[in-house]
Amino acid sequence: MKEYTSAGLKAKLPKIECFPSQFRDYEITHIIPEFTSLCPKTGLPDFGTITIKYIPDKLCIELKSLKLYIGAYRNLGIFYENSVNQILKDIIKASKPIKAEITGEFNPRGGIKSVVRATYPDKKILPILQ
């Protein structure tokens, strides 16, 4: 199983572009109901909804680039947990938000539904982001 644990984390994904925020102290939520990726162990497709919730500082995420970025996961072998944390890492790197939360709600597979949530800032994940 160990050979699968980091699958997809070094993949070259499209850049998430941003534009200047014109306001302060507000929250943005993007819901992506058609997220797909591949299980790195079985090669079977995984389906789910990704919710990106963030409080911008100086930058907002540009949606066309976000769509292209998320679409790149379609043929990528990556575990649920890795995809949610990688999305968080890339959102932080691109937009430098005040606060961010990524939730992946994945369709049942083998009778098990999984929900994965990663937040920023979180002292536990700060070393991962550097």
C-alpha positions as CSV (number, residue, x, y, z in Angstrom):
1,M,0.0,0.0,0.0
2,K,2.9,2.3,0.7
3,E,3.7,2.8,-3.0
4,Y,0.3,4.4,-3.4
5,T,0.3,6.8,-0.5
6,S,1.9,9.7,-2.3
7,A,0.4,9.1,-5.7
8,G,-0.5,12.3,-7.5
9,L,1.2,14.7,-5.1
10,K,4.0,15.6,-7.5
11,A,1.8,15.9,-10.6
12,K,2.1,19.1,-12.7
13,L,-1.3,20.8,-12.5
14,P,-2.5,23.9,-14.3
15,K,-1.8,27.2,-12.4
16,I,-4.6,28.7,-10.4
17,E,-4.8,32.4,-11.4
18,C,-6.1,35.2,-9.2
19,F,-7.3,38.8,-9.5
20,P,-7.2,41.7,-7.0
21,S,-9.9,41.7,-4.4
22,Q,-11.8,45.0,-4.3
23,F,-13.3,44.5,-0.8
24,R,-12.4,43.2,2.7
25,D,-13.9,40.9,5.2
26,Y,-16.0,38.6,3.1
27,E,-16.2,34.9,2.4
28,I,-16.3,33.2,-1.0
29,T,-17.5,29.6,-1.6
30,H,-17.0,27.6,-4.8
31,I,-18.8,24.3,-5.1
32,I,-17.6,21.8,-7.7
33,P,-20.2,19.0,-7.8
34,E,-18.5,17.0,-10.6
35,F,-15.0,16.4,-9.2
36,T,-13.4,13.2,-10.5
37,S,-10.1,11.5,-10.0
38,L,-8.8,8.0,-10.2
39,C,-8.0,5.6,-7.4
40,P,-4.2,5.1,-7.6
41,K,-4.6,1.5,-6.5
42,T,-7.4,0.2,-8.7
43,G,-7.5,2.8,-11.5
44,L,-11.3,3.1,-11.0
45,P,-12.9,6.6,-11.1
46,D,-13.8,8.4,-7.9
47,F,-16.6,11.0,-7.9
48,G,-17.4,13.7,-5.5
49,T,-18.1,17.3,-4.6
50,I,-15.3,19.7,-3.7
51,T,-16.2,22.8,-1.7
52,I,-13.7,25.6,-1.6
53,K,-14.5,28.2,1.1
54,Y,-12.1,31.1,1.8
55,I,-11.7,34.6,3.0
56,P,-9.6,36.5,0.6
57,D,-6.8,38.9,1.6
58,K,-5.7,40.7,-1.5
59,L,-6.5,38.1,-4.2
60,C,-9.6,36.2,-5.4
61,I,-9.4,32.9,-7.4
62,E,-10.2,33.3,-11.1
63,L,-12.9,30.7,-12.0
64,K,-11.7,29.6,-15.4
65,S,-8.3,28.7,-14.2
66,L,-9.9,26.9,-11.2
67,K,-12.0,24.9,-13.6
68,L,-8.9,23.9,-15.6
69,Y,-7.0,23.1,-12.4
70,I,-9.8,20.9,-11.0
71,G,-10.3,19.2,-14.4
72,A,-6.7,18.1,-14.4
73,Y,-7.6,15.7,-11.5
74,R,-9.8,13.7,-13.9
75,N,-7.0,11.4,-15.1
76,L,-4.9,11.7,-12.0
77,G,-4.3,8.7,-9.7
78,I,-4.7,10.2,-6.2
79,F,-6.4,9.3,-2.9
80,Y,-9.2,11.4,-1.6
81,E,-7.2,12.7,1.3
82,N,-4.3,13.7,-0.9
83,S,-6.5,15.5,-3.4
84,V,-8.2,17.6,-0.7
85,N,-4.9,18.5,0.9
86,Q,-3.2,19.2,-2.4
87,I,-6.1,21.5,-3.5
88,L,-5.7,23.4,-0.1
89,K,-2.0,23.7,-0.6
90,D,-2.4,25.1,-4.2
91,I,-5.2,27.5,-3.2
92,I,-3.0,28.9,-0.4
93,K,0.0,29.2,-2.7
94,A,-2.0,31.0,-5.4
95,S,-4.2,33.3,-3.4
96,K,-2.7,33.7,0.0
97,P,-6.1,33.8,1.8
98,I,-6.7,34.9,5.3
99,K,-8.5,31.6,5.9
100,A,-9.4,28.6,3.8
101,E,-11.3,25.3,4.1
102,I,-11.5,22.6,1.4
103,T,-14.1,19.8,1.8
104,G,-14.3,16.8,-0.4
105,E,-17.5,14.8,-0.1
106,F,-17.0,11.6,-2.1
107,N,-19.6,9.3,-3.5
108,P,-19.9,5.9,-1.8
109,R,-17.6,3.2,-2.9
110,G,-17.8,-0.2,-1.4
111,G,-20.6,1.0,0.7
112,I,-18.5,3.7,2.4
113,K,-19.0,7.5,1.9
114,S,-16.0,9.6,2.8
115,V,-15.8,13.3,3.7
116,V,-12.4,14.9,3.9
117,R,-11.8,18.4,5.3
118,A,-8.6,20.4,5.4
119,T,-8.3,24.0,6.9
120,Y,-5.9,26.9,6.9
121,P,-4.5,28.2,9.0
122,D,-3.9,25.1,11.0
123,K,-0.7,24.6,12.9
124,K,-0.8,20.9,12.1
125,I,-0.6,21.5,8.4
126,L,1.8,24.5,8.2
127,P,4.9,22.3,7.7
128,I,3.2,20.6,4.7
129,L,2.6,23.9,3.0
130,Q,6.3,25.0,3.1
